[in-house]
Amino acid sequence: MKMFVAPPWMRLFLFLGAALLWIGIWHTGFGAASWILYLPAVMFLFAAATGICPSAIVSRAILPPKEGQGV
């Protein structure tokens, strides 16, 4: 199985999603926000920085793309 590496447009999308989550956590207050909100915020930043998206890897393992579709 090939490892999924996010293209630049997806990395930007993940970064913007992470930025919105961090702004929301900051707006709510770091002490008041639930710890569960930190998980996607950190995972999005990791995926945007490295191009390795763990959720995409797991999704492709569960539902592999049909021949001729996707990477």
Phi and psi restraints in degrees (range 20) as a CNS / XPLOR table:
assign (resid 1 and name C) (resid 2 and name N)
       (resid 2 and name CA) (resid 2 and name C) 1.0 -76.8 20.0 2
assign (resid 2 and name N) (resid 2 and name CA)
       (resid 2 and name C) (resid 3 and name N) 1.0 143.1 20.0 2
assign (resid 2 and name C) (resid 3 and name N)
       (resid 3 and name CA) (resid 3 and name C) 1.0 -76.7 20.0 2
assign (resid 3 and name N) (resid 3 and name CA)
       (resid 3 and name C) (resid 4 and name N) 1.0 137.6 20.0 2
assign (resid 3 and name C) (resid 4 and name N)
       (resid 4 and name CA) (resid 4 and name C) 1.0 -84.1 20.0 2
assign (resid 4 and name N) (resid 4 and name CA)
       (resid 4 and name C) (resid 5 and name N) 1.0 121.9 20.0 2
assign (resid 4 and name C) (resid 5 and name N)
       (resid 5 and name CA) (resid 5 and name C) 1.0 -115.2 20.0 2
assign (resid 5 and name N) (resid 5 and name CA)
       (resid 5 and name C) (resid 6 and name N) 1.0 124.6 20.0 2
assign (resid 5 and name C) (resid 6 and name N)
       (resid 6 and name CA) (resid 6 and name C) 1.0 -67.9 20.0 2
assign (resid 6 and name N) (resid 6 and name CA)
       (resid 6 and name C) (resid 7 and name N) 1.0 134.7 20.0 2
assign (resid 6 and name C) (resid 7 and name N)
       (resid 7 and name CA) (resid 7 and name C) 1.0 -71.0 20.0 2
assign (resid 7 and name N) (resid 7 and name CA)
       (resid 7 and name C) (resid 8 and name N) 1.0 166.3 20.0 2
assign (resid 7 and name C) (resid 8 and name N)
       (resid 8 and name CA) (resid 8 and name C) 1.0 -55.2 20.0 2
assign (resid 8 and name N) (resid 8 and name CA)
       (resid 8 and name C) (resid 9 and name N) 1.0 -39.6 20.0 2
assign (resid 8 and name C) (resid 9 and name N)
       (resid 9 and name CA) (resid 9 and name C) 1.0 -65.0 20.0 2
assign (resid 9 and name N) (resid 9 and name CA)
       (resid 9 and name C) (resid 10 and name N) 1.0 -35.9 20.0 2
assign (resid 9 and name C) (resid 10 and name N)
       (resid 10 and name CA) (resid 10 and name C) 1.0 -73.2 20.0 2
assign (resid 10 and name N) (resid 10 and name CA)
       (resid 10 and name C) (resid 11 and name N) 1.0 -35.0 20.0 2
assign (resid 10 and name C) (resid 11 and name N)
       (resid 11 and name CA) (resid 11 and name C) 1.0 -64.2 20.0 2
assign (resid 11 and name N) (resid 11 and name CA)
       (resid 11 and name C) (resid 12 and name N) 1.0 -40.7 20.0 2
assign (resid 11 and name C) (resid 12 and name N)
       (resid 12 and name CA) (resid 12 and name C) 1.0 -63.9 20.0 2
assign (resid 12 and name N) (resid 12 and name CA)
       (resid 12 and name C) (resid 13 and name N) 1.0 -42.9 20.0 2
assign (resid 12 and name C) (resid 13 and name N)
       (resid 13 and name CA) (resid 13 and name C) 1.0 -59.2 20.0 2
assign (resid 13 and name N) (resid 13 and name CA)
       (resid 13 and name C) (resid 14 and name N) 1.0 -45.3 20.0 2
assign (resid 13 and name C) (resid 14 and name N)
       (resid 14 and name CA) (resid 14 and name C) 1.0 -64.9 20.0 2
assign (resid 14 and name N) (resid 14 and name CA)
       (resid 14 and name C) (resid 15 and name N) 1.0 -40.0 20.0 2
assign (resid 14 and name C) (resid 15 and name N)
       (resid 15 and name CA) (resid 15 and name C) 1.0 -63.6 20.0 2
assign (resid 15 and name N) (resid 15 and name CA)
       (resid 15 and name C) (resid 16 and name N) 1.0 -43.9 20.0 2
assign (resid 15 and name C) (resid 16 and name N)
       (resid 16 and name CA) (resid 16 and name C) 1.0 -65.6 20.0 2
assign (resid 16 and name N) (resid 16 and name CA)
       (resid 16 and name C) (resid 17 and name N) 1.0 -38.2 20.0 2
assign (resid 16 and name C) (resid 17 and name N)
       (resid 17 and name CA) (resid 17 and name C) 1.0 -63.0 20.0 2
assign (resid 17 and name N) (resid 17 and name CA)
       (resid 17 and name C) (resid 18 and name N) 1.0 -42.7 20.0 2
assign (resid 17 and name C) (resid 18 and name N)
       (resid 18 and name CA) (resid 18 and name C) 1.0 -64.0 20.0 2
assign (resid 18 and name N) (resid 18 and name CA)
       (resid 18 and name C) (resid 19 and name N) 1.0 -41.0 20.0 2
assign (resid 18 and name C) (resid 19 and name N)
       (resid 19 and name CA) (resid 19 and name C) 1.0 -61.6 20.0 2
assign (resid 19 and name N) (resid 19 and name CA)
       (resid 19 and name C) (resid 20 and name N) 1.0 -42.1 20.0 2
assign (resid 19 and name C) (resid 20 and name N)
       (resid 20 and name CA) (resid 20 and name C) 1.0 -65.5 20.0 2
assign (resid 20 and name N) (resid 20 and name CA)
       (resid 20 and name C) (resid 21 and name N) 1.0 -39.2 20.0 2
assign (resid 20 and name C) (resid 21 and name N)
       (resid 21 and name CA) (resid 21 and name C) 1.0 -63.4 20.0 2
assign (resid 21 and name N) (resid 21 and name CA)
       (resid 21 and name C) (resid 22 and name N) 1.0 -45.0 20.0 2
assign (resid 21 and name C) (resid 22 and name N)
       (resid 22 and name CA) (resid 22 and name C) 1.0 -65.4 20.0 2
assign (resid 22 and name N) (resid 22 and name CA)
       (resid 22 and name C) (resid 23 and name N) 1.0 -37.2 20.0 2
assign (resid 22 and name C) (resid 23 and name N)
       (resid 23 and name CA) (resid 23 and name C) 1.0 -64.5 20.0 2
assign (resid 23 and name N) (resid 23 and name CA)
       (resid 23 and name C) (resid 24 and name N) 1.0 -41.7 20.0 2
assign (resid 23 and name C) (resid 24 and name N)
       (resid 24 and name CA) (resid 24 and name C) 1.0 -64.2 20.0 2
assign (resid 24 and name N) (resid 24 and name CA)
       (resid 24 and name C) (resid 25 and name N) 1.0 -40.9 20.0 2
assign (resid 24 and name C) (resid 25 and name N)
       (resid 25 and name CA) (resid 25 and name C) 1.0 -64.9 20.0 2
assign (resid 25 and name N) (resid 25 and name CA)
       (resid 25 and name C) (resid 26 and name N) 1.0 -43.1 20.0 2
assign (resid 25 and name C) (resid 26 and name N)
       (resid 26 and name CA) (resid 26 and name C) 1.0 -62.4 20.0 2
assign (resid 26 and name N) (resid 26 and name CA)
       (resid 26 and name C) (resid 27 and name N) 1.0 -42.9 20.0 2
assign (resid 26 and name C) (resid 27 and name N)
       (resid 27 and name CA) (resid 27 and name C) 1.0 -64.2 20.0 2
assign (resid 27 and name N) (resid 27 and name CA)
       (resid 27 and name C) (resid 28 and name N) 1.0 -39.6 20.0 2
assign (resid 27 and name C) (resid 28 and name N)
       (resid 28 and name CA) (resid 28 and name C) 1.0 -72.2 20.0 2
assign (resid 28 and name N) (resid 28 and name CA)
       (resid 28 and name C) (resid 29 and name N) 1.0 -34.8 20.0 2
assign (resid 28 and name C) (resid 29 and name N)
       (resid 29 and name CA) (resid 29 and name C) 1.0 114.8 20.0 2
assign (resid 29 and name N) (resid 29 and name CA)
       (resid 29 and name C) (resid 30 and name N) 1.0 127.5 20.0 2
assign (resid 29 and name C) (resid 30 and name N)
       (resid 30 and name CA) (resid 30 and name C) 1.0 -61.0 20.0 2
assign (resid 30 and name N) (resid 30 and name CA)
       (resid 30 and name C) (resid 31 and name N) 1.0 -32.0 20.0 2
assign (resid 30 and name C) (resid 31 and name N)
       (resid 31 and name CA) (resid 31 and name C) 1.0 -79.8 20.0 2
assign (resid 31 and name N) (resid 31 and name CA)
       (resid 31 and name C) (resid 32 and name N) 1.0 -24.5 20.0 2
assign (resid 31 and name C) (resid 32 and name N)
       (resid 32 and name CA) (resid 32 and name C) 1.0 -91.0 20.0 2
assign (resid 32 and name N) (resid 32 and name CA)
       (resid 32 and name C) (resid 33 and name N) 1.0 -23.6 20.0 2
assign (resid 32 and name C) (resid 33 and name N)
       (resid 33 and name CA) (resid 33 and name C) 1.0 -72.8 20.0 2
assign (resid 33 and name N) (resid 33 and name CA)
       (resid 33 and name C) (resid 34 and name N) 1.0 142.6 20.0 2
assign (resid 33 and name C) (resid 34 and name N)
       (resid 34 and name CA) (resid 34 and name C) 1.0 -67.0 20.0 2
assign (resid 34 and name N) (resid 34 and name CA)
       (resid 34 and name C) (resid 35 and name N) 1.0 147.3 20.0 2
assign (resid 34 and name C) (resid 35 and name N)
       (resid 35 and name CA) (resid 35 and name C) 1.0 -63.2 20.0 2
assign (resid 35 and name N) (resid 35 and name CA)
       (resid 35 and name C) (resid 36 and name N) 1.0 -25.0 20.0 2
assign (resid 35 and name C) (resid 36 and name N)
       (resid 36 and name CA) (resid 36 and name C) 1.0 -66.7 20.0 2
assign (resid 36 and name N) (resid 36 and name CA)
       (resid 36 and name C) (resid 37 and name N) 1.0 -25.7 20.0 2
assign (resid 36 and name C) (resid 37 and name N)
       (resid 37 and name CA) (resid 37 and name C) 1.0 -69.4 20.0 2
assign (resid 37 and name N) (resid 37 and name CA)
       (resid 37 and name C) (resid 38 and name N) 1.0 -22.7 20.0 2
assign (resid 37 and name C) (resid 38 and name N)
       (resid 38 and name CA) (resid 38 and name C) 1.0 -73.2 20.0 2
assign (resid 38 and name N) (resid 38 and name CA)
       (resid 38 and name C) (resid 39 and name N) 1.0 -26.9 20.0 2
assign (resid 38 and name C) (resid 39 and name N)
       (resid 39 and name CA) (resid 39 and name C) 1.0 -61.3 20.0 2
assign (resid 39 and name N) (resid 39 and name CA)
       (resid 39 and name C) (resid 40 and name N) 1.0 -56.9 20.0 2
assign (resid 39 and name C) (resid 40 and name N)
       (resid 40 and name CA) (resid 40 and name C) 1.0 -66.1 20.0 2
assign (resid 40 and name N) (resid 40 and name CA)
       (resid 40 and name C) (resid 41 and name N) 1.0 -31.6 20.0 2
assign (resid 40 and name C) (resid 41 and name N)
       (resid 41 and name CA) (resid 41 and name C) 1.0 -63.2 20.0 2
assign (resid 41 and name N) (resid 41 and name CA)
       (resid 41 and name C) (resid 42 and name N) 1.0 -42.5 20.0 2
assign (resid 41 and name C) (resid 42 and name N)
       (resid 42 and name CA) (resid 42 and name C) 1.0 -72.2 20.0 2
assign (resid 42 and name N) (resid 42 and name CA)
       (resid 42 and name C) (resid 43 and name N) 1.0 -41.6 20.0 2
assign (resid 42 and name C) (resid 43 and name N)
       (resid 43 and name CA) (resid 43 and name C) 1.0 -64.9 20.0 2
assign (resid 43 and name N) (resid 43 and name CA)
       (resid 43 and name C) (resid 44 and name N) 1.0 -39.4 20.0 2
assign (resid 43 and name C) (resid 44 and name N)
       (resid 44 and name CA) (resid 44 and name C) 1.0 -63.7 20.0 2
assign (resid 44 and name N) (resid 44 and name CA)
       (resid 44 and name C) (resid 45 and name N) 1.0 -43.2 20.0 2
assign (resid 44 and name C) (resid 45 and name N)
       (resid 45 and name CA) (resid 45 and name C) 1.0 -64.0 20.0 2
assign (resid 45 and name N) (resid 45 and name CA)
       (resid 45 and name C) (resid 46 and name N) 1.0 -41.1 20.0 2
assign (resid 45 and name C) (resid 46 and name N)
       (resid 46 and name CA) (resid 46 and name C) 1.0 -60.6 20.0 2
assign (resid 46 and name N) (resid 46 and name CA)
       (resid 46 and name C) (resid 47 and name N) 1.0 -47.1 20.0 2
assign (resid 46 and name C) (resid 47 and name N)
       (resid 47 and name CA) (resid 47 and name C) 1.0 -65.2 20.0 2
assign (resid 47 and name N) (resid 47 and name CA)
       (resid 47 and name C) (resid 48 and name N) 1.0 -39.2 20.0 2
assign (resid 47 and name C) (resid 48 and name N)
       (resid 48 and name CA) (resid 48 and name C) 1.0 -67.7 20.0 2
assign (resid 48 and name N) (resid 48 and name CA)
       (resid 48 and name C) (resid 49 and name N) 1.0 -37.9 20.0 2
assign (resid 48 and name C) (resid 49 and name N)
       (resid 49 and name CA) (resid 49 and name C) 1.0 -75.3 20.0 2
assign (resid 49 and name N) (resid 49 and name CA)
       (resid 49 and name C) (resid 50 and name N) 1.0 -39.7 20.0 2
assign (resid 49 and name C) (resid 50 and name N)
       (resid 50 and name CA) (resid 50 and name C) 1.0 -100.2 20.0 2
assign (resid 50 and name N) (resid 50 and name CA)
       (resid 50 and name C) (resid 51 and name N) 1.0 -24.6 20.0 2
assign (resid 50 and name C) (resid 51 and name N)
       (resid 51 and name CA) (resid 51 and name C) 1.0 84.9 20.0 2
assign (resid 51 and name N) (resid 51 and name CA)
       (resid 51 and name C) (resid 52 and name N) 1.0 -2.7 20.0 2
assign (resid 51 and name C) (resid 52 and name N)
       (resid 52 and name CA) (resid 52 and name C) 1.0 -97.1 20.0 2
assign (resid 52 and name N) (resid 52 and name CA)
       (resid 52 and name C) (resid 53 and name N) 1.0 117.5 20.0 2
assign (resid 52 and name C) (resid 53 and name N)
       (resid 53 and name CA) (resid 53 and name C) 1.0 -111.0 20.0 2
assign (resid 53 and name N) (resid 53 and name CA)
       (resid 53 and name C) (resid 54 and name N) 1.0 100.4 20.0 2
assign (resid 53 and name C) (resid 54 and name N)
       (resid 54 and name CA) (resid 54 and name C) 1.0 -57.3 20.0 2
assign (resid 54 and name N) (resid 54 and name CA)
       (resid 54 and name C) (resid 55 and name N) 1.0 -38.1 20.0 2
assign (resid 54 and name C) (resid 55 and name N)
       (resid 55 and name CA) (resid 55 and name C) 1.0 -67.2 20.0 2
assign (resid 55 and name N) (resid 55 and name CA)
       (resid 55 and name C) (resid 56 and name N) 1.0 -35.0 20.0 2
assign (resid 55 and name C) (resid 56 and name N)
       (resid 56 and name CA) (resid 56 and name C) 1.0 -68.6 20.0 2
assign (resid 56 and name N) (resid 56 and name CA)
       (resid 56 and name C) (resid 57 and name N) 1.0 -36.3 20.0 2
assign (resid 56 and name C) (resid 57 and name N)
       (resid 57 and name CA) (resid 57 and name C) 1.0 -64.4 20.0 2
assign (resid 57 and name N) (resid 57 and name CA)
       (resid 57 and name C) (resid 58 and name N) 1.0 -45.3 20.0 2
assign (resid 57 and name C) (resid 58 and name N)
       (resid 58 and name CA) (resid 58 and name C) 1.0 -65.9 20.0 2
assign (resid 58 and name N) (resid 58 and name CA)
       (resid 58 and name C) (resid 59 and name N) 1.0 -42.6 20.0 2
assign (resid 58 and name C) (resid 59 and name N)
       (resid 59 and name CA) (resid 59 and name C) 1.0 -61.1 20.0 2
assign (resid 59 and name N) (resid 59 and name CA)
       (resid 59 and name C) (resid 60 and name N) 1.0 -41.3 20.0 2
assign (resid 59 and name C) (resid 60 and name N)
       (resid 60 and name CA) (resid 60 and name C) 1.0 -70.8 20.0 2
assign (resid 60 and name N) (resid 60 and name CA)
       (resid 60 and name C) (resid 61 and name N) 1.0 -27.5 20.0 2
assign (resid 60 and name C) (resid 61 and name N)
       (resid 61 and name CA) (resid 61 and name C) 1.0 -71.3 20.0 2
assign (resid 61 and name N) (resid 61 and name CA)
       (resid 61 and name C) (resid 62 and name N) 1.0 -37.4 20.0 2
assign (resid 61 and name C) (resid 62 and name N)
       (resid 62 and name CA) (resid 62 and name C) 1.0 -77.4 20.0 2
assign (resid 62 and name N) (resid 62 and name CA)
       (resid 62 and name C) (resid 63 and name N) 1.0 -45.3 20.0 2
assign (resid 62 and name C) (resid 63 and name N)
       (resid 63 and name CA) (resid 63 and name C) 1.0 -124.4 20.0 2
assign (resid 63 and name N) (resid 63 and name CA)
       (resid 63 and name C) (resid 64 and name N) 1.0 83.6 20.0 2
assign (resid 63 and name C) (resid 64 and name N)
       (resid 64 and name CA) (resid 64 and name C) 1.0 -65.5 20.0 2
assign (resid 64 and name N) (resid 64 and name CA)
       (resid 64 and name C) (resid 65 and name N) 1.0 145.1 20.0 2
assign (resid 64 and name C) (resid 65 and name N)
       (resid 65 and name CA) (resid 65 and name C) 1.0 -66.8 20.0 2
assign (resid 65 and name N) (resid 65 and name CA)
       (resid 65 and name C) (resid 66 and name N) 1.0 147.3 20.0 2
assign (resid 65 and name C) (resid 66 and name N)
       (resid 66 and name CA) (resid 66 and name C) 1.0 -70.1 20.0 2
assign (resid 66 and name N) (resid 66 and name CA)
       (resid 66 and name C) (resid 67 and name N) 1.0 157.0 20.0 2
assign (resid 66 and name C) (resid 67 and name N)
       (resid 67 and name CA) (resid 67 and name C) 1.0 -58.1 20.0 2
assign (resid 67 and name N) (resid 67 and name CA)
       (resid 67 and name C) (resid 68 and name N) 1.0 130.9 20.0 2
assign (resid 67 and name C) (resid 68 and name N)
       (resid 68 and name CA) (resid 68 and name C) 1.0 91.3 20.0 2
assign (resid 68 and name N) (resid 68 and name CA)
       (resid 68 and name C) (resid 69 and name N) 1.0 -3.7 20.0 2
assign (resid 68 and name C) (resid 69 and name N)
       (resid 69 and name CA) (resid 69 and name C) 1.0 -115.7 20.0 2
assign (resid 69 and name N) (resid 69 and name CA)
       (resid 69 and name C) (resid 70 and name N) 1.0 138.3 20.0 2
assign (resid 69 and name C) (resid 70 and name N)
       (resid 70 and name CA) (resid 70 and name C) 1.0 68.2 20.0 2
assign (resid 70 and name N) (resid 70 and name CA)
       (resid 70 and name C) (resid 71 and name N) 1.0 -170.1 20.0 2
